[in-house]
Amino acid sequence: MTHKEEIEQLLIKGDLTKAIEELLRGTKANGQIRLHNDLILQSARNNSNEADSGRGILSSDDYKREKARINYAVQSYLGEYLPLADMHVNSVGNNTIPVQDVPKRKDIFISYSHHPEDQPYFDEIKRQLKSLKAYGLDVIVWDDTQIRIGDDWLSEITKALQATRVGVLLVSQNFLASDFITTKEIPALLDAVKNEGGKIMSVILRKTPFQLHPVLGKYQAANPPEKPLNTLTEPEKDEVYSKLLEDILHFYGNG
């Protein structure tokens, strides 16, 4: 049985979560980046659907309808899953699928809201992260202001996320209310954490119940949610920035 057929069998059995996991592994190893990123979004939808059902938020009918929609989407993606025969093979489950060298993640990605309330903090933290080079850390610190006129903005963000090792999240209610951040950037960064040794480092900009977030809340932030940057004095902000830089340097082995 091929890997593709195994995934088809999982869908037939109703094991949607496992089917998505296997297809994610296969598309990543196969180098089908666009398909892999689309699947990350379906995985996030599926996880949310399962969690809402478990908490009793969804009715049985709503849960089944959403699961059917995700199943249909995954089946359509499976039709595009075409491993290339001339690549090396690597074991996945009881089967083999082709793999190719994937560039090692290295860079830092700043994820933030463009809301005017958050912009001053983005500007300051961006300046702080630029100082990492002074400590010998040779990485790209990427944010979407580097997209130029005429660039395919979605493609540029996707490429940057694929090269990201550390995601610096500038958290506020504006940040959490952004559909693009929650459905595109955060799932991609979480995938890097789960599968490629990445790291998420959050900075709390404004008052928000960050610790209650079902996914991000389990990751330690640079400052406590009850002490967001907009309530701190300048020396206190400097402490937060210093801690962020120190933790990044330690993570990369420079500290």
ZAMI-227763 format. One record per residue (C-alpha): y, x, z; residue in one letter. Coordinates in steps of 0.2 Angstrom, whole numbers, plus 5000, padded with zeros to 4 digits. Last residue first. Layout:
! ZAMI-227763
YXZa
...
//
This chain:
! ZAMI-227763
516651225126g
516351255108n
514551185108g
515051035097y
514850915111f
515751035123h
517251035111l
517250855110i
517150825129d
518650955131e
519750865118l
519450695126l
519750765143k
521350845138s
521950685130y
521550585146v
522450705157e
523950705145d
524050525147k
524150545166e
525550665164p
526450545152e
526250405165t
524950275162l
524950085159t
524950085140n
523550215140l
522250095148p
521850115166k
520649965170e
519650005155p
519250185163p
519850325152n
518850435140a
517650305137a
515750305142q
514650215130y
513750055137k
515249945133g
515149985114l
513749865111v
513849705121p
515649725125h
515849685144l
516449865149q
517849845136f
518649695145p
520349735137t
521949805143k
522749925130r
522450095123l
520650125129i
520050285121v
518250285115s
517050425111m
515550385100i
514350525097k
513150575083g
511350635085g
510750575068e
509750415070n
510550315084k
512250395085v
512450395066a
511950215065d
513150175079l
514550245068l
514050145053a
513949985063p
515650025071i
516550055054e
515949915043k
515649745053t
516749775068t
518049885060i
518249775045f
518249615055d
519749685066s
519849585082a
519049725092l
520449845087f
521849715090n
521049685107q
521249875110s
520150025108v
520550175099l
518850235094l
518450415091v
516850425080g
516050595081v
514750655069r
515550585053t
515050635036a
514350465031q
515850385038l
517050485027a
516050435012k
516150255017t
518050265020i
518350345003e
517250214994s
518150075002l
519850154998w
519450184979d
520850304977d
522350264965g
523650304978i
522950424991r
521750395006i
522150515020q
522950385030t
521250315032d
520750435046d
519750605046w
519750745057v
518850885047i
517951015057v
518151195061d
518251205080l
518951375085g
519951315100y
521551315089a
520651205077k
520451065090l
522351055090s
522250925076k
521450805088l
523050795099q
524150755084r
522950615079k
522950555097i
524850545096e
524950455080d
523550335085f
524450295101y
526050255092p
525150145080q
524250025092d
525649905095e
526049905077p
524349835072h
523449955061h
521949955072s
520950115075y
519350215070s
519650405070i
518250495061f
517750675066i
516650775055d
515050865055k
513550765049r
512350875040k
512250835021p
510550745017v
509250835008d
508150724999q
506650615004v
505350514995p
504250395005i
502550415012t
501550285021n
500750255038n
502450245047g
503650345037v
502950515032s
504050635021n
503950655002v
504850784991h
505850704977m
505250674959d
504650504962a
506250424966l
506150274978p
506750114970l
507449994983y
508449874972e
507249724974g
507249764993l
509149724993y
508749544987s
507449525000q
508649585013v
509949455008a
508649315008y
508049365026n
509849375032i
510149195026r
508449135033a
508849215050k
510549125050e
509648955046r
508348985059k
509649025073y
510648875068d
509148765069d
508548835086s
510348815093s
511348965096l
512149025112i
510549015122g
510749195127r
509149245117g
509849155102s
511449245103d
510549415104a
509449375090e
510849325079n
511949475084s
510449595080n
510249515063n
512049525059r
512149705064a
510549735053s
511349645038q
512849765040l
511849915041i
510949855025l
512549855015d
512750045021n
510950085015h
511249994998l
512850094995r
511950255001i
510350254991q
509950434995g
508050394996n
507950455014a
509350335019k
508650195008t
506950215016g
507450225034r
508550075032l
507149985023l
506050015038e
507249955051e
507649805040i
505849755039a
505549785058k
507049665062t
506349535050l
504649525057d
504349355049g
502549395043k
503149375025i
504549495028l
503449625036l
502249615021q
503749645009e
504149795019i
502349865017e
502549824999e
504049934998k
503250075007h
501750074995t
500050005000m
//
